[in-house]
Amino acid sequence: MATLPPAAATLPLPAANQALTPLPASERVFGWREHASLWFSLGVGLLVMQVGAYLVPALGARDALLAIVAGSVIGAGLLAWVAKLGCDSGLASAGLMHAVYGSGFARLPIVLNIVQLLGWGTFELVVMRDATVAIAAQGGSAAGWWPLAATLAWGGLVALLVSGSMVRLVRRIVSRVALPLVVLSLLWLSWQFLGMAQAQGWQALWRRPGAGGMGVLQALDLVIAMPISWLPLVADYARHGSSGRAALKGTWFGFALANTWCYALGVLVALTLPSQDLVTALLLAQGGLIALSLILIDEVDNAYGDAYSGAVSSHSLAPGWSIRRWGLAMAVVCTAMALVLPMHSLEPFLLLLSSVFVPLFGVVLGRLSFGTDTVALLARARRAEAVPIAIWVAGIVTYHACGRFAPALGSALPALALTFALAWATRPRAKS
């Protein structure tokens, strides 16, 4: 029997790339309840309520509610579809991109995703910091050092969470503790603002016409934008599911419910207490301080989601660092950026990156759905797959062309429909 020479025997083995390797069955432990709990929790956020408040007075209450329900169902359905692909294959989002776009070219969208997640993670920390300062101001203690202390505290908490087990966090903290508290908070705030609406005359508010400036399809695009922004992340969590069908149903139900509720609550707040500052408006409700504090704590999982998925994507590019180590790096960088960057100037850049991922995952869905063996496709992927790349570029052009020349149609759905149709029509056929 041949033996390795002593020098070769001591060479370190290459680090396993966990993002590009199907997860073993022993680690696929999420059931329907875990998927629904996670995505309901991730779907709840102050940012979602703030965007919901933007729908009025441009739209009337009835048109706004129609856009919210339809957009949430469609957007969460797309999110759940990608979740099923991740669960069925056991691959992270980076693995799905490698299978579709090629092992070399896929690095480009993965890097863009990391940049996007750094931006959104920073934005979440800024939202949490500003809400913390507003809450502290209610007690008259929002001194000049509060923004710095709040940013460091929330950033430190994200770093602490990302250093632990994601699976344990979802099953023990999100499902059992955070979810009941945030549901109670939303119920309380909804009750309070529905009471205000009733006192002001619910029928008048319901029938109030929109002031114009936004059509229903544009509003639909705005509502769909929130679940679509999670498309590059969902497979990183869904791959831990034991059943693709459970991942589909749980993700769809959890996120659609949260998105509908938070958007509608934002509209309700805007109708009853018009304000440029949503946090201030929430604090004016009876018991709003406690409810807002609980929602603020739940906001941590959004920042955690950005850091964890950014870590998985980074690990796919440089597997020498573990996902945990990359997660800590993401948390540190986001905290530093939250301290120094003017986030309002970053919003257009973040929205530009979002326009890249809508057609990106239109191609992924068209190529990998309907029985495609994703793992086998990944194994034989070339450095660059020309047809999917061309369709992706065409989708980006369509997205921006619609926004410029036909804004009433929205941008997300036309770009998504085009890329999906072309990717499905050109998908690799199984050999007979």
Backbone torsions as a table, in degrees:
resi	resn	phi	psi	omega
1	MET	NA	131.7	-179.6
2	ALA	-73.0	146.1	178.6
3	THR	-122.6	151.3	178.0
4	LEU	-72.9	141.2	172.9
5	PRO	-62.9	152.8	-175.7
6	PRO	-52.9	-39.7	-178.2
7	ALA	-65.4	-42.5	-179.2
8	ALA	-67.9	-34.2	-177.7
9	ALA	-64.7	-23.0	-177.3
10	THR	-97.9	-0.3	179.5
11	LEU	-66.9	137.5	179.0
12	PRO	-70.3	141.7	176.6
13	LEU	-73.3	145.7	177.6
14	PRO	-63.6	144.0	-179.0
15	ALA	-65.9	138.0	178.2
16	ALA	-71.4	136.6	178.6
17	ASN	-91.3	97.0	-174.0
18	GLN	-67.3	-26.9	-178.3
19	ALA	-73.5	-26.1	-176.5
20	LEU	-106.2	11.1	179.3
21	THR	-119.1	131.6	177.8
22	PRO	-57.0	137.0	-179.7
23	LEU	-68.2	134.7	178.4
24	PRO	-65.8	156.5	-176.6
25	ALA	-59.0	-31.5	-177.8
26	SER	-64.9	-21.2	-179.0
27	GLU	-101.0	3.9	-179.9
28	ARG	-98.0	87.1	-169.4
29	VAL	-115.8	-7.7	-177.5
30	PHE	-75.4	131.5	171.8
31	GLY	-103.8	-172.3	-178.9
32	TRP	-55.3	-41.6	-176.1
33	ARG	-64.3	-42.7	-179.7
34	GLU	-65.8	-42.2	177.4
35	HIS	-61.3	-46.9	-178.4
36	ALA	-64.5	-43.2	-179.7
37	SER	-62.9	-46.6	-178.4
38	LEU	-60.6	-48.0	-173.7
39	TRP	-81.0	-21.9	168.7
40	PHE	-67.1	-44.8	-178.9
41	SER	-63.8	-43.2	179.1
42	LEU	-69.3	-27.2	-179.8
43	GLY	-76.3	-19.1	179.5
44	VAL	-86.4	132.0	178.1
45	GLY	-173.9	154.4	178.0
46	LEU	-65.2	-34.3	179.3
47	LEU	-62.9	-38.7	179.3
48	VAL	-64.4	-43.5	179.0
49	MET	-63.3	-39.0	-179.4
50	GLN	-64.4	-42.1	177.9
51	VAL	-65.6	-37.5	175.8
52	GLY	-59.6	-37.2	178.9
53	ALA	-66.2	-21.7	179.6
54	TYR	-71.5	-17.9	-175.8
55	LEU	-70.5	-26.4	177.0
56	VAL	-117.2	148.0	10.2
57	PRO	-88.6	8.1	-179.5
58	ALA	-56.7	-39.8	177.0
59	LEU	-111.3	154.3	169.5
60	GLY	-73.7	167.2	-175.9
61	ALA	-61.5	-40.8	-177.8
62	ARG	-66.4	-44.7	178.9
63	ASP	-66.2	-37.5	179.0
64	ALA	-63.8	-43.4	180.0
65	LEU	-65.3	-38.9	177.1
66	LEU	-60.0	-46.5	179.2
67	ALA	-64.1	-37.0	-178.4
68	ILE	-66.2	-49.0	-177.7
69	VAL	-65.5	-49.6	-178.3
70	ALA	-64.4	-44.3	-179.3
71	GLY	-65.2	-38.1	179.1
72	SER	-67.3	-42.5	179.8
73	VAL	-65.1	-44.7	-179.0
74	ILE	-68.4	-49.4	-177.6
75	GLY	-63.1	-45.2	178.7
76	ALA	-67.1	-31.3	176.4
77	GLY	-63.8	-41.8	176.7
78	LEU	-64.2	-41.9	177.8
79	LEU	-60.3	-44.2	-179.1
80	ALA	-66.8	-33.0	178.8
81	TRP	-63.6	-45.2	176.6
82	VAL	-65.8	-35.0	176.5
83	ALA	-60.0	-40.9	178.8
84	LYS	-64.4	-40.6	177.6
85	LEU	-61.4	-42.8	178.9
86	GLY	-65.7	-40.2	-179.2
87	CYS	-69.7	-44.2	-178.6
88	ASP	-63.8	-36.7	-177.7
89	SER	-90.5	-23.2	-175.0
90	GLY	76.2	12.1	-176.7
91	LEU	-100.8	148.4	172.6
92	ALA	-75.2	173.7	179.7
93	SER	-57.5	-37.8	178.8
94	ALA	-62.0	-36.9	177.9
95	GLY	-66.0	-39.8	177.1
96	LEU	-63.0	-40.5	179.2
97	MET	-66.0	-40.6	177.6
98	HIS	-61.1	-42.2	-177.5
99	ALA	-65.0	-33.4	-175.7
100	VAL	-89.8	-45.9	-169.8
101	TYR	-101.0	-8.5	-179.2
102	GLY	102.4	150.4	-172.7
103	SER	-67.2	-24.6	179.3
104	GLY	-90.8	-51.2	-176.1
105	PHE	-66.6	-30.8	-177.2
106	ALA	-59.4	-20.2	178.8
107	ARG	-62.0	-30.7	179.7
108	LEU	-63.5	-57.2	178.5
109	PRO	-63.5	-28.8	177.9
110	ILE	-66.1	-43.4	177.4
111	VAL	-63.6	-42.5	177.1
112	LEU	-60.5	-38.1	178.2
113	ASN	-64.6	-41.3	178.7
114	ILE	-62.0	-43.4	178.4
115	VAL	-61.8	-43.5	178.4
116	GLN	-60.4	-43.8	-177.4
117	LEU	-68.8	-33.8	173.4
118	LEU	-62.6	-41.9	179.7
119	GLY	-66.3	-47.3	-179.2
120	TRP	-69.3	-35.6	176.4
121	GLY	-62.6	-41.0	176.9
122	THR	-64.4	-43.0	179.7
123	PHE	-60.8	-40.8	178.7
124	GLU	-62.4	-41.9	178.9
125	LEU	-64.0	-37.2	177.9
126	VAL	-66.1	-41.6	177.8
127	VAL	-61.1	-45.0	-179.5
128	MET	-66.8	-39.7	178.3
129	ARG	-62.4	-48.3	-177.5
130	ASP	-64.1	-38.0	177.7
131	ALA	-66.7	-38.4	178.5
132	THR	-63.3	-43.8	179.0
133	VAL	-63.7	-38.9	178.8
134	ALA	-65.5	-39.8	178.0
135	ILE	-65.6	-42.8	180.0
136	ALA	-63.5	-33.6	-179.6
137	ALA	-65.0	-25.3	177.5
138	GLN	-63.6	-28.1	177.7
139	GLY	-97.0	5.7	178.1
140	GLY	72.5	22.1	-176.0
141	SER	-118.2	18.3	-178.7
142	ALA	-81.8	72.4	-179.9
143	ALA	-72.5	174.6	-175.8
144	GLY	-61.4	-24.2	-178.2
145	TRP	-86.7	-4.9	-176.6
146	TRP	-61.8	-45.9	179.3
147	PRO	-57.5	-43.3	178.7
148	LEU	-63.8	-47.4	-178.1
149	ALA	-63.9	-41.4	-179.2
150	ALA	-65.8	-41.4	179.4
151	THR	-62.4	-46.8	-179.7
152	LEU	-65.2	-37.6	-178.8
153	ALA	-67.2	-47.1	179.9
154	TRP	-68.1	-39.8	176.7
155	GLY	-63.1	-39.5	177.5
156	GLY	-64.9	-37.3	179.1
157	LEU	-66.6	-41.4	177.4
158	VAL	-61.7	-42.5	178.8
159	ALA	-62.2	-39.9	178.9
160	LEU	-63.9	-44.5	-178.9
161	LEU	-66.1	-41.6	-175.7
162	VAL	-72.5	-15.4	177.0
163	SER	-80.6	-10.5	179.5
164	GLY	-99.3	-163.6	-177.4
165	SER	-87.8	125.5	177.6
166	MET	-63.4	-43.2	-178.4
167	VAL	-61.3	-44.3	179.8
168	ARG	-65.8	-38.0	178.9
169	LEU	-60.9	-45.7	-177.8
170	VAL	-66.8	-44.8	-172.7
171	ARG	-77.4	-33.4	-173.8
172	ARG	-101.1	-34.8	-174.8
173	ILE	-101.5	-52.9	-176.9
174	VAL	-64.9	-52.6	-174.4
175	SER	-68.6	-39.4	-171.1
176	ARG	-95.1	-27.7	-173.1
177	VAL	-116.0	-59.0	-172.7
178	ALA	-65.4	-42.4	-175.5
179	LEU	-60.9	-51.2	179.3
180	PRO	-59.3	-37.9	-178.3
181	LEU	-67.7	-42.7	-177.9
182	VAL	-71.6	-32.2	176.0
183	VAL	-64.3	-44.4	177.2
184	LEU	-60.4	-39.8	179.1
185	SER	-63.7	-45.4	179.6
186	LEU	-64.9	-39.7	177.4
187	LEU	-61.4	-44.1	-178.6
188	TRP	-64.4	-47.8	179.8
189	LEU	-63.7	-39.1	178.5
190	SER	-62.9	-43.4	178.6
191	TRP	-61.1	-43.8	-178.3
192	GLN	-64.3	-46.4	-176.3
193	PHE	-78.0	-27.1	171.4
194	LEU	-65.8	-37.4	175.8
195	GLY	-63.2	-41.7	176.8
196	MET	-63.1	-41.6	179.0
197	ALA	-62.7	-40.0	178.6
198	GLN	-64.5	-40.0	-179.9
199	ALA	-66.9	-32.9	-179.2
200	GLN	-84.4	-9.1	-178.0
201	GLY	102.3	89.0	-174.5
202	TRP	-61.0	-40.3	-178.1
203	GLN	-61.8	-39.2	-179.7
204	ALA	-67.2	-41.8	178.3
205	LEU	-65.0	-41.2	-177.3
206	TRP	-66.2	-35.3	-176.7
207	ARG	-92.8	-2.8	-178.1
208	ARG	-61.3	125.6	-178.9
209	PRO	-74.8	157.0	177.6
210	GLY	-73.9	153.7	-179.2
211	ALA	-83.2	-7.9	-179.0
212	GLY	91.7	175.2	-178.9
213	GLY	101.7	-12.2	178.3
214	MET	-152.3	129.4	176.3
215	GLY	-90.3	171.0	-179.3
216	VAL	-62.9	-40.3	179.8
217	LEU	-66.8	-35.7	175.4
218	GLN	-65.9	-40.6	176.9
219	ALA	-64.7	-39.8	176.5
220	LEU	-58.3	-42.8	177.9
221	ASP	-60.8	-39.9	-179.3
222	LEU	-67.9	-38.1	179.0
223	VAL	-70.6	-42.7	-180.0
224	ILE	-63.4	-27.6	-176.0
225	ALA	-58.0	-32.6	-175.4
226	MET	-70.3	-53.5	176.9
227	PRO	-64.3	-34.7	179.7
228	ILE	-64.8	-29.3	179.8
229	SER	-64.7	-17.8	178.7
230	TRP	-92.6	-1.8	-177.5
231	LEU	-55.5	-42.0	-178.7
232	PRO	-71.3	-4.4	-175.9
233	LEU	-110.3	-26.8	-164.0
234	VAL	-61.1	-37.5	-178.0
235	ALA	-66.7	-25.8	179.6
236	ASP	-61.6	-27.0	179.3
237	TYR	-100.7	-40.2	-176.2
238	ALA	-64.7	-26.2	179.7
239	ARG	-62.0	-17.2	177.6
240	HIS	-85.4	4.6	-179.9
241	GLY	-83.7	152.4	-179.3
242	SER	-87.9	-14.5	-177.0
243	SER	-147.2	130.2	178.1
244	GLY	-62.8	-37.6	179.4
245	ARG	-65.7	-39.9	177.4
246	ALA	-66.7	-38.3	177.3
247	ALA	-63.3	-41.7	179.0
248	LEU	-62.1	-53.7	-175.6
249	LYS	-67.3	-43.9	-177.5
250	GLY	-66.1	-44.4	179.2
251	THR	-64.7	-44.3	-178.4
252	TRP	-62.3	-50.9	-178.0
253	PHE	-63.9	-48.3	-175.7
254	GLY	-61.9	-48.3	-176.1
255	PHE	-75.2	-38.6	179.6
256	ALA	-60.6	-42.8	179.6
257	LEU	-63.9	-46.9	-178.7
258	ALA	-65.2	-43.7	-178.3
259	ASN	-63.8	-44.0	178.7
260	THR	-62.4	-45.7	-176.9
261	TRP	-63.5	-47.9	-175.8
262	CYS	-71.1	-39.9	175.7
263	TYR	-62.0	-45.3	-179.3
264	ALA	-64.2	-38.0	178.2
265	LEU	-65.8	-37.9	176.2
266	GLY	-61.8	-42.0	177.0
267	VAL	-63.2	-43.8	-179.0
268	LEU	-62.2	-41.6	177.6
269	VAL	-63.8	-43.2	-179.3
270	ALA	-64.8	-32.4	179.8
271	LEU	-73.7	-35.8	-172.8
272	THR	-96.5	-34.6	-179.6
273	LEU	-134.5	72.4	-178.8
274	PRO	-55.5	127.0	-177.1
275	SER	-158.7	147.7	174.9
276	GLN	-74.8	-17.3	-175.9
277	ASP	-118.1	107.7	-178.5
278	LEU	-63.9	-39.7	-178.6
279	VAL	-59.8	-44.1	178.6
280	THR	-61.8	-41.1	179.0
281	ALA	-63.1	-42.6	179.0
282	LEU	-63.5	-37.0	-179.0
283	LEU	-67.2	-22.2	-180.0
284	LEU	-75.1	-17.0	178.1
285	ALA	-73.4	150.0	176.9
286	GLN	-63.7	127.0	-176.7
287	GLY	74.3	10.2	-177.1
288	GLY	-64.8	-30.2	-179.3
289	LEU	-62.2	-46.3	-179.5
290	ILE	-68.1	-45.9	-179.0
291	ALA	-61.6	-43.8	179.8
292	LEU	-64.9	-38.1	179.2
293	SER	-62.5	-40.5	179.4
294	LEU	-68.8	-40.0	177.1
295	ILE	-65.4	-36.6	178.3
296	LEU	-63.0	-41.6	177.4
297	ILE	-63.8	-39.3	178.4
298	ASP	-66.2	-25.0	179.4
299	GLU	-62.3	-21.9	-178.9
300	VAL	-58.1	-36.7	-176.2
301	ASP	-67.8	-23.2	175.2
302	ASN	-67.5	-45.0	176.7
303	ALA	-65.9	-38.0	176.9
304	TYR	-62.4	-42.5	179.9
305	GLY	-59.8	-40.7	177.4
306	ASP	-64.2	-44.5	-178.2
307	ALA	-66.6	-42.7	-177.5
308	TYR	-66.7	-46.7	-179.6
309	SER	-68.3	-35.9	173.8
310	GLY	-60.8	-36.0	178.1
311	ALA	-67.6	-42.1	178.7
312	VAL	-62.8	-43.9	179.0
313	SER	-64.9	-42.2	178.7
314	SER	-64.0	-40.0	178.5
315	HIS	-62.7	-33.6	179.1
316	SER	-65.1	-28.1	178.7
317	LEU	-87.8	-34.3	-177.7
318	ALA	-136.6	80.6	-175.3
319	PRO	-70.3	-4.1	176.1
320	GLY	-63.6	-27.6	173.1
321	TRP	-96.5	137.7	178.1
322	SER	-71.4	164.3	177.1
323	ILE	-61.0	-38.3	179.3
324	ARG	-62.9	-43.6	-178.8
325	ARG	-66.1	-42.4	176.5
326	TRP	-63.9	-36.3	178.7
327	GLY	-61.7	-43.0	177.5
328	LEU	-62.7	-40.0	178.4
329	ALA	-63.3	-42.4	178.3
330	MET	-60.4	-45.0	-178.5
331	ALA	-63.1	-40.9	-179.5
332	VAL	-65.8	-45.7	-178.7
333	VAL	-64.7	-43.2	178.5
334	CYS	-61.1	-41.1	179.4
335	THR	-64.2	-43.5	178.8
336	ALA	-63.4	-41.5	179.3
337	MET	-65.9	-36.9	179.5
338	ALA	-64.3	-26.2	-179.1
339	LEU	-79.3	-27.0	-169.7
340	VAL	-120.1	-22.5	-172.2
341	LEU	-93.1	139.0	172.0
342	PRO	-76.7	102.8	-170.0
343	MET	-65.7	-29.8	-177.5
344	HIS	-63.8	-30.1	178.1
345	SER	-76.6	-15.4	179.7
346	LEU	-88.1	-16.9	-175.9
347	GLU	-57.0	-45.9	178.1
348	PRO	-60.1	-37.5	179.3
349	PHE	-65.8	-41.1	179.2
350	LEU	-66.4	-38.7	177.6
351	LEU	-67.7	-33.9	176.0
352	LEU	-63.6	-42.6	177.5
353	LEU	-64.0	-36.4	178.6
354	SER	-61.9	-35.6	179.3
355	SER	-65.5	-20.2	177.8
356	VAL	-76.2	-34.5	-171.8
357	PHE	-85.8	-19.1	175.5
358	VAL	-63.0	-56.4	177.3
359	PRO	-68.3	-28.1	178.3
360	LEU	-57.2	-45.3	-177.7
361	PHE	-87.2	-14.5	167.3
362	GLY	-61.6	-41.3	177.4
363	VAL	-67.9	-42.4	179.4
364	VAL	-59.5	-45.8	-180.0
365	LEU	-64.4	-43.6	-179.4
366	GLY	-65.3	-33.1	-176.8
367	ARG	-84.5	-35.2	-169.2
368	LEU	-103.2	-8.2	-178.1
369	SER	-83.2	174.1	172.9
370	PHE	63.1	48.4	170.4
371	GLY	87.1	7.4	178.2
372	THR	-66.6	136.2	176.1
373	ASP	-82.9	93.8	-173.7
374	THR	-64.2	-39.8	-178.9
375	VAL	-64.8	-42.1	177.9
376	ALA	-65.9	-38.5	178.0
377	LEU	-63.9	-38.8	177.4
378	LEU	-63.5	-40.9	-176.8
379	ALA	-64.3	-32.3	-177.6
380	ARG	-107.2	13.0	-179.8
381	ALA	-65.4	139.6	176.0
382	ARG	-82.9	-179.7	179.6
383	ARG	-63.1	-37.2	178.9
384	ALA	-148.1	132.6	179.1
385	GLU	-101.9	107.9	-169.0
386	ALA	-63.7	-43.5	-174.8
387	VAL	-65.6	-50.9	177.0
388	PRO	-59.1	-36.8	179.7
389	ILE	-63.3	-44.9	-180.0
390	ALA	-62.9	-40.1	179.2
391	ILE	-65.9	-39.9	178.2
392	TRP	-59.5	-47.6	179.9
393	VAL	-60.7	-43.1	178.2
394	ALA	-61.0	-36.7	178.2
395	GLY	-66.4	-39.8	177.9
396	ILE	-63.7	-43.3	178.4
397	VAL	-61.2	-43.1	179.8
398	THR	-62.3	-42.7	-179.8
399	TYR	-56.2	-50.1	-176.5
400	HIS	-76.1	-31.6	177.3
401	ALA	-64.8	-41.8	177.9
402	CYS	-63.0	-42.5	179.7
403	GLY	-62.4	-30.3	-176.9
404	ARG	-91.4	-43.7	-171.5
405	PHE	-101.7	-22.0	179.7
406	ALA	-141.1	61.0	-175.5
407	PRO	-60.8	-25.7	-178.8
408	ALA	-66.0	-21.2	180.0
409	LEU	-83.4	-12.4	-171.6
410	GLY	79.6	174.8	-178.2
411	SER	-118.3	-38.6	-172.0
412	ALA	-64.6	-50.9	-175.1
413	LEU	-65.9	-43.9	176.8
414	PRO	-60.6	-42.8	-180.0
415	ALA	-65.9	-39.8	-179.4
416	LEU	-68.0	-42.4	-179.5
417	ALA	-64.8	-42.1	-179.7
418	LEU	-64.0	-49.6	-176.4
419	THR	-67.1	-37.6	178.4
420	PHE	-64.2	-46.6	-177.7
421	ALA	-62.5	-44.7	-179.5
422	LEU	-68.4	-39.7	179.8
423	ALA	-67.6	-38.4	178.4
424	TRP	-67.3	-40.5	-178.5
425	ALA	-67.8	-27.4	-176.9
426	THR	-108.1	12.1	-175.6
427	ARG	-67.4	152.3	179.0
428	PRO	-62.8	133.6	178.7
429	ARG	-92.2	143.1	176.6
430	ALA	-66.0	138.8	179.6
431	LYS	-73.2	134.0	-178.6
432	SER	-83.1	NA	NA
